[in-house]
């Protein structure tokens, strides 16, 4: 967590623009309010060549006198796991950092700037988000919320916060990723540019359609659809300090002899080395499990650490994608063909997270453009013969989700 308190003029603000990026992913706050509705900004690029930033119109949020700007950082694609090859841990770098600039323009034309400077920013590492990873999930300790309540406001007393420090490239970025892959420490052609393309947003919400207590205290909820996103689970009446654990899977063990003793449990083999779990430490009272710094590909969510099942209406899922809306529709008199189209839409939506990716659930979620060559002729080239059959496309597009 990072924060700064600054003072604005008593003049009328004509406009204010906030420019932000990070090595890692970030959420940015101004005077207690999170700016934007995106997830995982600044998104995935080849960071040593092209790094994007986002621009926020924050004119209405600037207050006369003291203001506060704050950010929360997590691994994203910069650090942590990147591929199924363990030696590609921390593929781009081994720690996260923030780069931001706030430009306030007053009615008389004068400008005031606030930038990320270790001399004026503060740092804290005891917040409720203890860990955030795409592969391993998020660990969130809600008992820590009270001590950072209002941390992104000017009135907050920053006890325990330390001076921030600058993170240089030298000694923190990866030099030899391994396996013959090119180094990612060459910044000679580096460019910092404004956001291009669509960011990741919440595009819809699902509600569980059923729950089964497959073993004592092991509750498996069915979202009714293989989705990509994060849970949104409502809790009440818990005691402070209880550990609720969630695991995610696309399928359950089928009723076959080779799976004796595991039938009905969530199947994790195809997730491979990704833990695909979230851990939530309760604070008591009414609370919501809703991670910000991870995502999962799943249909089933296993919940343990509770003594009785939650109502299915309290187990929801936030669907995330960089495809914010579908601009076309396809329907035939054949229900199977219609289902094929629906599967294609879900698969495409789930695999566009900042860029086209290979899969959203296991320990391999990098850029992948192979599927583009398959559905590109169908989507954009009228009158051009497709290179593959619809059956082949269905098989390939469906594997990912």
C-alpha positions in Angstrom: 0.0 0.0 0.0 1.2 3.5 -0.9 -0.1 6.9 0.0 0.6 10.7 -0.1 -1.2 13.7 1.4 -1.0 16.9 -0.6 -2.6 20.4 -0.5 -4.5 21.9 -3.3 -5.2 25.6 -3.9 -8.4 27.2 -2.7 -9.0 28.2 -6.3 -11.6 26.6 -8.4 -10.3 23.5 -10.2 -10.9 23.6 -14.0 -9.7 20.1 -14.6 -7.6 17.4 -12.9 -6.1 14.4 -14.7 -4.4 11.4 -13.0 -2.0 9.3 -15.0 -1.1 5.9 -13.5 0.8 2.7 -14.3 2.7 0.1 -12.3 5.1 -2.8 -12.5 2.6 -5.3 -11.3 -1.1 -4.4 -11.1 -2.7 -1.6 -9.1 -5.9 -0.1 -7.6 -5.7 3.7 -7.3 -7.7 5.8 -4.8 -8.3 9.5 -4.4 -9.8 10.9 -1.2 -11.1 7.4 -0.2 -12.7 6.5 -3.6 -11.3 4.0 -6.0 -10.8 5.5 -9.4 -12.2 3.6 -12.3 -13.9 0.2 -12.5 -11.0 -1.8 -14.1 -9.3 -4.9 -12.9 -5.6 -5.6 -13.3 -4.4 -2.3 -14.7 -2.1 -1.5 -16.5 -2.6 -4.9 -18.2 -0.2 -7.2 -19.9 2.5 -6.0 -22.4 6.1 -6.9 -23.1 7.0 -4.5 -20.3 10.6 -3.8 -21.3 9.4 -2.7 -24.7 5.9 -1.2 -24.3 4.3 -0.2 -21.0 0.9 1.5 -20.9 -0.6 3.9 -18.4 -4.2 4.8 -17.7 -5.7 8.3 -17.5 -8.5 9.2 -15.0 -10.6 12.4 -15.0 -10.6 13.2 -11.3 -11.8 16.8 -11.5 -14.8 16.2 -9.2 -12.8 14.4 -6.6 -10.2 17.2 -5.8 -11.1 18.9 -2.5 -10.0 22.3 -1.3 -7.1 22.0 1.0 -5.7 18.6 2.0 -6.2 15.6 -0.3 -4.9 12.0 -0.3 -3.8 9.7 -3.1 -3.2 6.0 -2.5 -2.6 2.8 -4.3 -2.6 -1.0 -3.6 -0.1 -3.1 -5.6 0.0 -6.8 -6.4 1.9 -9.2 -8.7 -0.2 -9.4 -11.8 1.9 -10.5 -14.7 5.0 -8.8 -13.5 6.0 -11.0 -10.7 5.1 -14.5 -9.3 4.2 -17.4 -11.6 4.1 -16.9 -15.3 4.2 -20.3 -16.9 4.1 -24.0 -16.0 8.0 -23.8 -15.8 8.9 -23.1 -12.2 12.1 -21.3 -13.1 10.1 -18.6 -14.9 9.0 -17.3 -11.5 9.2 -13.4 -11.3 9.4 -13.4 -15.1 9.8 -9.6 -15.4 10.8 -8.5 -11.9 10.8 -9.5 -8.3 8.8 -6.6 -6.7 6.0 -4.2 -7.6 6.2 -0.4 -8.0 3.9 2.5 -8.9 4.4 5.4 -11.3 1.8 8.2 -11.1 1.3 11.9 -11.9 -1.6 14.1 -10.9 -2.0 17.4 -12.8 -4.5 19.9 -11.4 -5.4 22.9 -13.6 -7.0 25.9 -11.9 -9.3 28.5 -13.4 -6.5 31.0 -13.7 -4.5 28.5 -15.8 -2.0 27.6 -13.2 -1.1 24.0 -12.8 -0.1 21.9 -9.8 1.5 18.4 -10.0 1.8 15.6 -7.6 4.2 12.7 -8.6 5.4 9.5 -7.2 8.5 10.6 -5.2 10.0 8.6 -2.3 10.5 11.8 -0.4 6.8 12.4 -0.1 5.1 9.0 -0.3 4.5 6.4 2.4 4.5 2.6 2.3 2.7 0.0 4.3 2.8 -3.8 4.0 0.4 -4.9 6.8 -2.9 -4.2 5.0 -5.7 -6.8 4.6 -4.4 -8.0 1.2 -1.6 -10.3 2.5 -1.0 -11.9 -0.9 -2.4 -11.6 -4.5 -1.4 -13.9 -7.3 -3.0 -15.0 -10.5 -1.9 -18.6 -10.1 -2.0 -19.0 -6.3 -5.0 -16.8 -5.5 -5.6 -14.1 -2.9 -5.1 -14.2 0.9 -7.2 -11.5 2.6 -7.3 -10.8 6.3 -10.4 -8.8 7.0 -9.3 -8.3 10.7 -6.7 -5.9 9.3 -9.3 -3.6 7.8 -9.9 -1.6 10.9 -6.3 -0.4 11.2 -6.3 0.9 7.7 -9.8 2.3 7.6 -9.7 5.7 5.8 -6.1 5.1 4.7 -6.7 6.9 1.4 -8.1 10.1 3.1 -6.1 13.1 4.3 -7.4 12.7 7.9 -5.9 9.2 8.3 -3.2 8.9 10.9 -0.5 6.8 9.2 0.9 5.0 12.3 3.4 2.4 11.3 3.8 3.6 7.7 7.3 4.0 6.4 8.9 6.2 3.8 8.5 4.8 0.3 11.6 4.0 -1.8 12.4 4.0 -5.5 12.6 0.6 -7.2 15.4 0.7 -9.8 15.6 -1.6 -12.8 19.1 -2.8 -11.9 18.9 -5.7 -9.5 15.1 -6.1 -9.6 14.3 -7.1 -13.2 14.9 -10.6 -14.6 18.0 -11.0 -16.8 17.8 -14.6 -18.0 14.3 -16.1 -17.8 15.6 -19.5 -18.8 14.9 -22.2 -21.4 16.5 -20.2 -24.2 13.9 -17.4 -23.8 15.2 -13.9 -24.5 16.2 -11.6 -21.6 13.7 -9.0 -20.4 16.1 -6.5 -19.0 16.8 -4.6 -22.2 15.0 -1.3 -22.0 16.8 0.4 -24.8 13.6 0.5 -26.9 11.2 1.1 -24.0 8.2 3.3 -24.6 5.5 4.5 -22.1 2.3 5.1 -23.9 -1.4 5.7 -23.1 -3.9 2.9 -22.8 -4.7 1.1 -26.0 -7.4 -1.5 -26.3 -10.0 -2.6 -23.7 -9.2 -3.0 -20.0 -10.5 -5.8 -17.9 -13.9 -5.1 -16.3 -16.7 -6.9 -14.6 -19.2 -7.7 -17.3 -21.9 -9.8 -15.5 -22.7 -11.6 -12.3 -23.7 -15.2 -11.9 -25.4 -16.9 -8.9 -24.8 -20.4 -7.9 -27.5 -22.9 -8.9 -26.8 -25.6 -6.3 -24.7 -26.8 -3.5 -23.6 -30.3 -2.3 -21.9 -31.3 0.9 -19.7 -33.9 -0.6 -17.9 -34.6 2.7 -18.6 -33.3 6.2 -17.8 -29.6 6.1 -16.9 -29.6 2.3 -19.4 -27.6 0.4 -19.2 -27.5 -3.4 -21.2 -24.9 -5.3 -22.1 -25.1 -8.9 -22.1 -21.8 -10.8 -24.0 -23.4 -13.7 -21.4 -22.2 -16.2 -17.7 -22.3 -16.7 -16.8 -18.7 -16.0 -13.7 -16.6 -15.6 -13.5 -14.1 -12.8 -13.7 -14.0 -9.0 -16.3 -15.0 -6.3 -18.6 -12.6 -4.6 -19.6 -14.4 -1.4 -21.7 -12.9 1.4 -21.0 -14.0 4.9 -22.7 -13.1 8.2 -22.5 -14.2 11.8 -18.9 -15.4 11.6 -16.5 -14.9 14.5 -13.4 -12.8 13.9 -10.4 -14.8 12.8 -12.1 -17.7 11.1 -10.3 -19.0 8.0 -12.6 -19.6 5.0 -10.9 -21.4 2.1 -12.1 -21.5 -1.4 -10.8 -23.8 -4.2 -11.8 -23.6 -7.9 -12.2 -26.2 -10.6 -13.8 -26.7 -13.9 -15.0 -30.2 -13.3 -15.6 -32.7 -10.5 -14.4 -36.2 -10.3 -16.8 -38.5 -12.2 -18.2 -41.7 -10.9 -15.6 -44.0 -12.3 -13.7 -46.9 -10.7 -10.3 -45.1 -11.0 -11.6 -42.2 -9.0 -12.9 -44.3 -6.1 -12.9 -42.2 -2.9 -12.8 -38.9 -4.8 -16.1 -39.0 -6.7 -17.8 -35.6 -6.6 -14.8 -33.7 -5.3 -13.3 -30.9 -7.3 -10.7 -32.1 -9.8 -7.5 -30.2 -9.6 -5.2 -32.2 -11.8 -5.8 -30.1 -14.9 -5.1 -27.0 -12.8 -1.5 -28.4 -12.3 0.8 -26.4 -10.1 -1.6 -23.4 -9.7 -3.1 -23.5 -6.3 -6.3 -21.8 -7.6 -7.5 -20.9 -4.1 -8.4 -17.9 -2.0 -8.1 -17.7 1.8 -10.3 -15.2 3.7 -9.9 -14.4 7.4 -13.2 -13.2 8.8 -13.6 -10.0 10.8 -17.1 -10.8 12.1 -20.5 -9.4 11.2 -21.6 -8.8 7.6 -18.8 -9.2 5.1 -18.1 -10.1 1.4 -15.4 -12.3 -0.1 -14.6 -10.5 -3.3 -10.9 -10.7 -4.4 -9.3 -7.8 -6.4 -5.9 -9.2 -7.3 -6.5 -12.7 -8.8 -8.8 -14.5 -11.2 -10.0 -18.0 -11.6 -11.4 -20.2 -14.4 -14.1 -22.4 -12.8 -17.6 -23.8 -12.7 -17.3 -25.2 -9.2 -16.1 -23.5 -6.0 -15.4 -25.5 -2.9 -15.9 -23.8 0.4 -14.4 -25.1 3.6 -14.1 -23.5 7.1 -17.8 -23.0 7.5 -20.0 -25.3 9.6 -23.1 -25.2 7.4 -23.7 -24.4 3.8 -24.3 -20.8 2.7 -27.5 -20.1 0.8 -26.9 -20.5 -2.9 -28.1 -16.9 -3.4 -25.2 -15.7 -1.3 -22.6 -17.4 -3.5 -22.1 -15.3 -6.7 -19.4 -14.9 -9.3 -18.2 -11.7 -11.0 -17.4 -12.5 -14.6 -14.3 -10.6 -15.9 -13.3 -9.9 -19.5 -11.8 -7.3 -21.8 -14.7 -8.0 -24.1 -17.2 -5.6 -22.6 -20.1 -6.5 -24.8 -21.0 -8.8 -27.7 -22.0 -6.8 -30.7 -23.6 -9.6 -32.7 -26.0 -12.4 -32.2 -26.4 -15.8 -33.8 -29.4 -18.1 -33.5 -30.7 -21.1 -35.5 -33.4 -23.7 -35.2 -30.9 -26.2 -34.0 -30.3 -26.1 -30.2 -26.9 -27.8 -30.5 -25.7 -25.2 -32.9 -27.0 -22.5 -30.6 -25.1 -24.1 -27.7 -22.0 -24.2 -29.8 -22.3 -20.4 -30.4 -22.8 -19.8 -26.7 -19.7 -21.9 -25.8 -17.7 -19.9 -28.3 -18.8 -16.6 -26.8 -18.0 -17.8 -23.2 -14.6 -19.1 -24.4 -13.7 -16.0 -26.2 -14.8 -13.8 -23.3 -12.9 -15.8 -20.7 -9.7 -15.7 -22.8 -9.6 -12.0 -23.4 -8.0 -10.6 -20.2 -6.0 -7.6 -21.3 -4.8 -9.6 -24.3 -5.9 -12.9 -25.9 -4.6 -15.6 -23.5 -4.2 -19.4 -23.7 -6.3 -20.4 -20.6 -7.7 -18.8 -17.4 -7.5 -21.7 -14.9 -4.2 -23.5 -14.7 -0.5 -22.4 -14.3 -0.2 -21.1 -17.8 -2.0 -17.9 -18.7 0.2 -16.1 -21.2 -0.6 -14.5 -24.5 -1.9 -16.8 -27.1 -3.1 -15.9 -30.6 -3.6 -19.3 -32.0 -7.4 -19.3 -31.6 -7.6 -16.0 -33.4 -6.6 -17.6 -36.7 -9.5 -20.0 -36.3 -12.4 -17.7 -35.6 -11.1 -14.7 -37.5 -12.4 -15.9 -40.9 -15.8 -16.5 -39.4 -16.1 -13.2 -37.7 -14.6 -10.7 -40.2 -14.1 -12.1 -43.7 -17.4 -12.5 -45.5 -17.1 -14.7 -48.6 -13.8 -16.2 -47.7 -13.5 -19.9 -47.2 -12.7 -20.9 -43.6 -9.5 -22.9 -43.1 -11.1 -25.3 -40.6 -14.5 -26.9 -40.0 -16.9 -25.6 -37.4 -16.4 -28.9 -35.6 -12.7 -28.3 -35.3 -13.3 -24.8 -34.1 -15.7 -25.9 -31.5 -13.1 -28.4 -30.1 -10.3 -25.9 -30.1 -12.2 -22.9 -28.7 -13.9 -25.0 -26.0 -10.8 -26.4 -24.4 -9.8 -23.3 -22.6 -12.8 -22.8 -20.5 
